[in-house]
Amino acid sequence: MTRKYFGTDGVRGKVGIFPITPDFAMKLGWAAGKVLASVGTKEVLIGKDTRSSGYMFESAIEAGLSAAGINVALIGPMPTPAVAYLASTFRADAGVVISASHNPFYDNGIKFFSNSGTKLNDEQEQQIETLLDQALNHNAMECVSSELLGKVRRINDAAGRYVEYCKGTFPKHLSLAGLKIVVDSANGAAYQVAPNVYRELGAEVISINDSPNGTNINDHCGATHLDSLQTAVMVHEAHLGIALDGDADRVMFVDHHGHIVDGDEILFILAQAAHAKGEMQGGVVGTLMSNLGLELALKKMDIPFIRAKVGDRYVVEQLKSTGWMLGGEGSGHILDMNHATTGDGIVASLQVLKAVIESGQTLAEVKSGMTKLPQVLLNIRLTADSADEIIASDAVKQAVLEAEAILADNGRVLLRKSGTEPLIRIMVESIEPEMSQAQAEYIANAVRGYS
């Protein structure tokens, strides 16, 4: 099903450029209210990250929901998974997150969660888009009568509730006492709650990048820029470092040597721990981008592994269809369906810490059973929405075929468009780093030549 406005993770783009405008946000709020909250409590939660534009879009969505007769509960800056959790616990009809996740501050986005804390399905998004088109193109946004307008309230204890929820996913008989942890909150939505979770479980916490100013979210920090975390871990002689992205649905680690532990390695650690205790539920769902080393390491333990399309929503779909509990992406989206309905960076990090403590080993040691194959990732930024046309062009397809022939059985190629940015992503993986780099550049030149 083709969606006009929704991408793989809601609606996202540059602030002030359609569709990330106040007018669009208001009408999107109205349409979503009509579809998601016409029955039930008639209340929708709104959370956001720390971007300065969040205030503007919060007000616009609030206006649209109110016009549809829907009440609004504001929870302020809060991780994306917190909104999913709180929407369920507050018995709201839906949750709205205003965030562009790992993107720079000048981008923003809007995504929705159902009353069960899950992302919307294609049918729900299509229903919203149908009403949204009417409002945008035919001025058909009908406002309810004044006595039926939605009211707005603010929830003041949302952060405390979420901290307790996160702590509740960590075994009561264990403690983080004795661990020195550096926490990088990316100047984002988790800048208050994340350090508190680890401290309240007993860890000594050094908190960095926890002073958001509206424009420094993800700015050379967090899960997508790990240099400052690596430095801090070494300077403070910490046992490990934890990095979240701007909305805290991703997590990455740094071990005590300063080496990065990415999402694929996190999946291995969690699967290995479950397997050792006889608690592995089915297999693991990765994506087309998952490192081949993960698949090979899981195979040694006889743990099944399948690949979904890139995007955590597709990982969730595969988990639901298989009945498995564990999946994720190398970027740090980790889904443990035993504990959360969506990717939750803090909850996932606690499961890794549990595995480390129970093993009696360091983070570096528990990840050592997996050997990553070298991957080269190149992003080609586009000036227009032409990714599909470029990928389908004869020149680019021929370049991919030639690269695959050279790699043969020793590697693989993946070419795809980003679901969140105007990019074409090129991934080449092989046992020889130089070969991966050469073939990735060859395909990139074909893309640049066409675009």
FENNORKA-V132314 format. One record per helix or strand of 2 or more residues. SS is the DSSP state (H for helix, E for strand). FROM is the first residue (numbers start at 1). LEN is the number of residues. Records with the same first field share a line. If there is no record, write none. Layout:
BEGIN
SS=FROM-LEN ; FROM-LEN
END
This chain:
BEGIN
E=10-5 ; 43-6 ; 71-7 ; 94-5 ; 107-8 ; 152-3 ; 180-5 ; 204-5 ; 240-5 ; 250-6 ; 260-2 ; 284-4 ; 305-4 ; 326-3 ; 333-4 ; 375-7 ; 411-7 ; 423-8
H=22-15 ; 54-14 ; 80-10 ; 122-17 ; 146-3 ; 158-11 ; 193-8 ; 222-3 ; 227-9 ; 263-14 ; 292-9 ; 312-11 ; 345-15 ; 363-4 ; 387-5 ; 394-17 ; 433-18
END
